[in-house]
Amino acid sequence: MDASTLITASATDLAAAIAGGEVSSVEVTRTHLDRIAAVDGVVHAFLSVDEEGALAQAAAVDARIAAGEQVGPLAGVPLALKDVLAQKGIPTTAGSKILEGWRPPYHATVTQRLLDAGIVILGKTNLDEFAMGSSTENSAYGPTNNPWDLTRVPGGSGGGSAAALAAFEAPLAIGTDTGGSIRQPAAFTGTVGVKPTYGGTSRYGQIALASSLDQPGPCGRTVLDTALLHEVIAGHDPKDQTSLDAPVPPVVAAARAGDVKGLRIGVVKELGGEGYAPEVEANFRATVDLLSGLGAEIVEVSCPHFEYALAAYYLILPSEASSNLARFDAMRYGLRLGDDGTRSTEQVMALSREAGFGAEVKRRIILGTYALSAGYRDAFYGSAQKVRTLVQQDFTAAFARADVLVSPTTPTAAFRLGERVDDPMAMYLNDLCTIPTNLAGNAAGSFPTGLTTDGLPIGFHVMAPHQADDRLYRVGAALERTLTDRWGGSLLDRVPVLAPTATTTEVTR
Amino acid sequence: MRSPDPRSSTVALSQDEVAKLAQLARIDLSPEELAHLAPQLDVILEAVARVTDVATDDVAPTSHPVPMTNVFRADEVHDSLPVEEVLAMAPDREDDRFRVPRILGEEQ
């Protein structure tokens, strides 16, 4: 395989080539590191690259294969890790100045499982600070650019992970999804992103944003790659109280089958219409027709409380975030300012948090403090928790009529950098379709289904009941197979060629 | 601050109120930030207050997407993280402990 084949190949094919001795993991890893060096100066998907560590991990996998050891289905394949997951000894910032230079003394469970599976971690990817955002413009280290159009956002908060895939800097990536932070960037970059059922993947070692909503998940360029990665990171973790002690759904088998014959697909009436870009709507309708043509049964379902989900989310998230982010108090780790002997602990905390947090984080912490303050807690936070009940009831009723639910992933395709930074409500509306799933805790994914006339990707959103994550992959694989035939290749074959440039990405070792 | 019933609120969230919230959250906001943030928070609060439209007394609140139960690990002795690794990232230390600024402020 030559360099261009190595960076465009699927993770599945790369793993087979590595296991078969056709190419070494070191060679595959080196090629991706070279690609990052060549293009990340304009994409800025990575916050740090662990060149030495990645090559050492790759060499270890090569040695295991040479010794005849049985390795996992993705062994030796490189991956980009969202910088909100702890990796021992590697800078982990959550996109924030308050954690600049912090090196965790332990691995997140997801990180540990990747390493155990022989997956090579190239580096840490950019994100909206503490995963708060829908554009990756809120990173303290500067925005990530969308490889499809460098003047546009890649989505958020996992814009770095999604952009790394679309820029062919990594064949696999990990994201985290609190209100759509895996699925919305997948839609904006023409890639696949899945939020597993809440509790299906461990949150241990993930820097918490909103504990009842956060969930790590797999990102890939193909449905099968994503399913294989899902299987690697999923499963019970005794270190996480919210981890489900249940078998991992058969996601890989579903991705290989890709059959939707007889599947009941529910179109959510409330997720469409006014406020949705006509091209996004048209693509969605065409995709539903395509699934119908493949033998799925289409039904319309109503989820009347979804229209309140966004409001409930923007009360629950800041409330939990204001509590979770209280740990960044300048006492045990992170930034500390003003400790000159003249100030109290409280004053040092306030100075450090003022300097260490960005505007969106401050906005949400203060909103959460307000929503939880005496006299307002019942009206705001309490009411939002009731909406959560109603949204869950909507899902239960809808899943009684349909096996999966579908909608556009986002109301529009990728917007321009800077376009919505001063209009929080316009920014928050990006997450309209993805948020109900986080409130209810069920599984959902985004799959690429076309381009706008401007050449920007459009995503198709599929939602499944709790612990029925395999159904997402059934639908995704059926779409991928049919659309790839129709397009004569992958959608990502059409991503503009990025001109090599000097990188600005920090190299950690 | 506003009335506890968000539906009846018509008063804008003032800069003084935002300053008080920032103090509670231990964030030392600048006057410029207060001026910028207060109207934005007001817009957000107006938009999210609509949760009260459907949050009637007969609806039970849900705090979590899955039922929560206490999980206890076995009461077994095992190694914790090495002290040196934990303190390696501390802003300041004294011997084997985190060193923090003085606890009491001017007023205590």
Contacts between the chains, C-beta under 8 A, distances in Angstrom:
chain1	res1	chain2	res2	distance
A	102	B	89	5.5
A	103	B	88	7.6
A	103	B	89	6.3
A	105	B	81	5.3
A	105	B	82	7.9
A	105	B	85	4.1
A	105	B	86	5.8
A	105	B	88	7.2
A	105	B	89	7.4
A	106	B	81	6.7
A	198	B	65	4.5
A	198	B	66	6.0
A	199	B	65	7.8
A	199	B	66	5.3
A	212	B	63	6.6
A	212	B	64	4.9
A	212	B	65	6.5
A	238	B	71	7.5
A	238	B	73	6.7
A	241	B	68	7.5
A	241	B	70	7.8
A	241	B	71	4.8
A	242	B	64	7.7
A	242	B	66	6.7
A	242	B	68	7.3
A	244	B	66	7.0
A	305	B	54	6.4
A	308	B	50	6.5
A	308	B	51	5.9
A	308	B	53	7.1
A	308	B	54	5.8
A	311	B	47	6.3
A	311	B	48	4.3
A	311	B	49	7.6
A	311	B	50	5.2
A	311	B	51	4.9
A	312	B	48	7.8
A	312	B	51	5.3
A	314	B	44	6.6
A	314	B	47	7.5
A	314	B	48	5.1
A	315	B	48	5.3
A	315	B	51	6.4
A	322	B	25	6.3
A	326	B	26	7.8
A	329	B	26	7.1
A	330	B	91	6.2
A	331	B	91	7.5
A	331	B	98	6.2
A	331	B	100	5.1
A	332	B	90	5.9
A	332	B	91	7.9
A	332	B	98	5.3
A	333	B	89	4.7
A	333	B	90	6.3
A	333	B	91	7.3
A	334	B	91	7.2
A	335	B	91	7.5
A	336	B	91	3.6
A	336	B	92	7.0
A	339	B	91	7.3
A	339	B	92	6.9
A	339	B	101	5.0
A	341	B	101	7.9
A	341	B	102	7.8
A	343	B	101	6.1
A	344	B	101	6.3
A	344	B	102	5.8
A	344	B	103	6.8
A	344	B	104	6.2
A	344	B	105	3.7
A	344	B	106	7.4
A	345	B	100	5.7
A	345	B	101	4.7
A	345	B	102	6.8
A	345	B	103	5.3
A	346	B	26	6.7
A	346	B	105	6.0
A	347	B	28	8.0
A	347	B	101	7.7
A	347	B	105	6.6
A	348	B	101	4.6
A	349	B	26	4.6
A	350	B	23	7.6
A	350	B	26	4.8
A	350	B	27	6.1
A	350	B	28	4.0
A	351	B	28	5.4
A	353	B	25	7.7
A	353	B	26	5.6
A	353	B	27	4.8
A	353	B	28	7.4
A	354	B	27	5.3
A	354	B	28	4.0
A	354	B	29	6.5
A	354	B	30	7.6
A	357	B	27	6.8
A	359	B	33	7.6
A	359	B	36	7.9
A	359	B	37	7.9
A	362	B	22	7.7
A	362	B	27	5.8
A	362	B	29	7.0
A	362	B	33	7.2
A	362	B	37	7.1
A	363	B	37	6.2
A	363	B	40	6.5
A	363	B	41	6.8
A	363	B	44	7.9
A	365	B	25	5.0
A	365	B	27	6.6
A	366	B	18	6.5
A	366	B	21	4.8
A	366	B	22	5.9
A	366	B	25	5.8
A	366	B	27	7.3
A	366	B	37	6.9
A	366	B	41	6.6
A	367	B	41	6.1
A	367	B	44	6.3
A	367	B	45	7.5
A	369	B	21	4.9
A	369	B	24	5.4
A	369	B	25	4.6
A	370	B	13	7.8
A	370	B	21	5.4
A	370	B	41	7.4
A	370	B	45	7.4
A	373	B	1	7.8
A	373	B	21	7.4
A	373	B	24	7.3
A	375	B	1	7.6
A	375	B	4	4.6
A	376	B	1	7.7
A	376	B	2	7.8
A	376	B	4	6.0
A	376	B	6	7.8
A	378	B	4	7.7
A	379	B	4	5.5
A	379	B	5	6.2
A	379	B	6	5.2
A	379	B	52	6.4
A	380	B	6	6.5
A	380	B	48	7.3
A	380	B	49	7.6
A	380	B	51	7.3
A	382	B	55	7.2
A	382	B	61	5.9
A	383	B	51	4.2
A	383	B	52	4.9
A	383	B	55	3.5
A	384	B	48	7.7
A	384	B	51	5.0
A	384	B	55	7.7
A	385	B	61	3.5
A	385	B	62	5.7
A	385	B	63	5.7
A	386	B	51	7.5
A	386	B	54	7.4
A	386	B	55	3.9
A	386	B	56	7.6
A	386	B	59	4.3
A	386	B	60	7.3
A	386	B	61	5.0
A	386	B	62	7.7
A	387	B	51	5.0
A	387	B	54	6.4
A	387	B	55	6.2
A	388	B	61	7.3
A	388	B	62	4.5
A	388	B	63	7.9
A	389	B	59	5.5
A	389	B	60	5.7
A	389	B	61	6.4
A	389	B	62	4.4
A	390	B	54	6.1
A	390	B	59	6.3
A	392	B	62	6.3
A	392	B	65	7.6
A	424	B	40	5.7
A	424	B	43	7.2
A	424	B	44	5.9
A	425	B	43	6.0
A	425	B	44	6.6
A	425	B	47	5.7
A	438	B	65	8.0
A	439	B	65	7.3
A	440	B	65	5.9
A	441	B	64	7.8
A	441	B	65	2.3
A	441	B	66	5.8
A	442	B	65	7.8
A	466	B	66	7.6
